[in-house]
Amino acid sequence: MSKSHNKKRNVGVIYELLLRNISECLIRDDKPSAQKALNIIERKFKNGTELYREFRLFNALIRSTVSSSSVAAAILTEAKQAARRCDESLLNREKSLLIREINHNLNDPKFYYRRIPEYKMYATIQTLLNDWRKGDDANFSRVIQYESKVAENLLEQKDVPDINDGANPDVNSLVVNIMTEKINKRYSGKINGEQRDLIRDYVFSISNNKNIKIKSKLTGVKDNILSDLKLFREKTNNKILLEKIDTVSKKLISESFDKVNDESVSRFLVLIQLRQELKESLNE
């Protein structure tokens, strides 16, 4: 990937950086700053904008999972046509205004310097979208190479988030701050990706009234942890670890999802952390 890639004009990177800015603001109890970033997402990524259209396309290419190479090839063909239908002049203007608003309204000198684990794929997809729009002027050898990489990404199993979960900023209570503080006090602020995703899903389930979705999310987390605990038990004879495994298992088995609230989600955040600690102990 070329070092000259402009992350400021990468729709996927910018959206992810806005989410990370929001999370960090909430952790330090800076609700006004978090609301500013949420407002930017609401205004700039709203339905009907070219930014929204490109992000939906970008998100589908990086998050979707397909079952065969032929389906991946068909998706790339459709994505190429969709990319070429965009109003490129308007899209570039919307990106410039987005960058300007971030620079002027967010007091965050670290905004563009946060690490994105999937950055190479983000850059690949944005470059491919840009090349598709160039038509005959595109770098064809690069197009072929990047289409192959995106096809491989489509064939990998992954979760598929919904843009609408992240685009609705009507989260006036910002309850994520409460849960984050509880985890910070107990685990010195070390929140992992799974915990962050659960917090985000819970917050946006409140704003979108999607209680069924968060219950399904928690059920999946519960099943995954129980499965991991079973494997952990088979790998150790350490009595202390076995006692911890039994403790976590009992807590999980007794969990129900009749009422999903701050406290129940906070318990799952703790259980996720306990599972991580057990995994690290077994690997020592």
N, C-alpha and C positions, 0 to 999 in steps of 0.2 A: 504494500500500500504506500502510495506516495506520501512523503512527509508534508507536502504542500496542501493536503486536504484541509479545507476550511470548515472546521467544526461549527463555526457560528452560523453557517448556512445549511447545516445538516439538521433536517427537521426532527429526526429521531433523537439525535444527541441533545438538541436544545430542549425537547420535551422532557427527556430523562433528567437533564440538569435542573430544570424547573421543579420537578418532583423532589430531587435531592435537596434543593434549596428549601423547599417547604418542610421536609422532614427535619432538617437541621434547625430551622427556625422554631419548630414546635418543641424540639428537644431542649432548647435553651429558653423556652417559654416566651418567645418573641412572636406573639400571635399577630400583631399588626403587619410585620414583615411577611409572615406566612400568607396572610390574606392578600397582600399585594401580588405575590407570585400566583396565587389561586385566581386572582382577578385577571392576570395576564393570560392564563390558560383559557379562561372563559371567553375573553374578548377575541384573542388571536386565533384560537383553535375552534371557534364556533362553526356549527354546520352552515355550509354555503360558502365558506372561504376557500381559497386555493390551498392555504396551509392545511386546513382540515382534510381536504381531498388528498393532498400528498401524504399527510400523516397516516390516513387510513390505508393508503396503498403501501407505504413504507412499513407500517405495523403488520400488515398481512404477510409481507415478504419475510420479515424477521421473526414473526411469532407463530405463523401457521405451520401445521404438520400435515404432510400428505403421505399416501401409502405407496406410491409408485413413481418412477421416473417420468412416465408418460403424463401423469397428472401434473407433476412439477413443471414439465415443459409447456403444458397447456396454460398453466397459471402464469408462467413467464411471458407467454405470447399475449395474454389478456392484459397483464400488467404493463407491457410495452405500449400497447394501444392506449391504455388509460393514461399513461404518462405523457404521451404525445397529444392527448386531447386537452391537456391543461393550458390555461392562459399563462404562458411562461413569464411574460412581462408583469402581469399582476402578481404572480407568485413571488417573483424577485422583489417587487415593491413591498409585499406583505412581510417578507423575511427581513428586509431592511428596517421596516417599522418595528418589527418584533425585537430585533437587536437593539434598536434605539431605545425602546421602552425598557428593556432589561437593563441597559447601561445607565439610564437616567433614573429609574424608579427603584431598582434593587440595590441596596447598599451592601453589596457582596463582592469584595475584591477577589474571592476565590472561585467565583461562579464558573468560569470557563476552564478552571484547572482541576476540577474533580475527576477522578479516574472512573472511566466507564469500562467495566470488564469486557463487554462485547464490542468495544470501539472499532476493531478491524472490520467486523461484519457490518456495523452501522455505516462506516466509511465506504465499504464496498457497495452497499445498496444505494446510498445517496449518489455515488459516482455513476453507478449504472443507470439510475433514473435520469441523471443529467445527460449521459451519453445517448440514451434512447431518444431524447428530445432533439439531439443534434442531427439525427438521420444519417445522411450520407457523409456528413462531416465528422462523424464519430470515429474514435480509435477502435477499429473493428477487432484487432487482436485483444485489446483490453475488454471489449464487450463480451467476446467469446469466453475469456478467462473468468470474468466476473459472473456471467450467467451460470457458468458451471458451479462456481462457489455458492451462489444463491440457491441453485437447485439442490446442492448437497445440504444446505441449511434447511430447506423445506422438508427434506426427508428425515431430519433429526426430530426425535420426540421432544416436545416441549409444551408448556402451558400457554394458553392463548388468552391474554387479557383483553378487556374491552375498552376502547378509547373513551366511551361514555362514562366509565368508572372514574377516569382521571380528568375528564373534561368538565365535570359538573362541580363547581366550586362552592355550592350551597352547603357549606359545612360550618355553620356559625359557631357551634359549640366547640369545635376542634378538640374532641375528646381524646384524640390520639396523644395529646400532651400528658394526660393523666396516666395512661398506660405506660408511656415511655418513661415517665418519672419513676414509676414503680420498678421497672426493669433496671433503670440506671442505678437506683439505690441498692439493688440487690446484686447487680453484676457489673458495677463500675462503668456503666454506659456502653458496654459491648453488645450492641444489637446486631444480629446477623441478618442476612438477606431474607430468610424465611420469615423472621419476626417482622421485618419492615413491610414485607408484602402483605402479611396478615393484618397489620395495623392499617395499611392503606385500603385494603378490601373492606375492612370493618367501617372505616370512616365514610367511604363512599357508598356503602350499603345503607348507611343512615340517611345520607343526603338524597339517595335515589329510591329509598323505601324498598330495597331489595333484600328483605330478611331471608328469603328462601335461599338466595345465592350465598350469603355468609354462612348459613347453616350447612350448606353443601360443602363449603370450603373447610369449615371446622371438622365435619365428618371425615373429609379426606385427610386432614392433618392428623386426626385421631387414629385412623386406620394405618397411616404411614408410621406413626410413632410406635404403635403396638407391634407392627411388623418388625421394626428395627429392634425393639426391646426383646423380642423373641430371638432374634439373631444374636443379640448381645449376650443373652443368657446362655446360649449354646457355646459361646466363645470363651467363657471365663469360669473359673472355680473360686475366684476371689470372693470371700464372704461379704466384705464391705460393699463391693460392686453389686453383688446379687441382692443385697438388702435394698440398695438404691433402686435397682431395676424393679424389684417388687413394689417399692413405695410408689414409683412413677406409674407402674401398671395399675395399681389399685385406684390411684387418683383418676386415671384415664377411664377405666371401666365404669366408674361411678358418675362420670360426666354425662349430662344430658343436654339437649339443645332446645328444650321447651322455651327457654327464655335466654336470648343472646343479649348481653349487656357488657358494660365496661369490665365488670368483675370477671365474668366468664371468659372473655377474650384475654384478659390479663393472666388468668390461670393458664391458658394455652401458651401464652408467650413464655411463661415460666417453664412449662413442660417442654417446650421446644429447646430452651436453654439447658435444662437438665439432660435431655437426650443428647445434646451436643457435648456436654461435659462427660457423659458416660462414654461416648464414642472416642473422645480424646484420651480418656483414661485407659481404654482398651488398646489404644494404639501406642501407648507409651512403652 
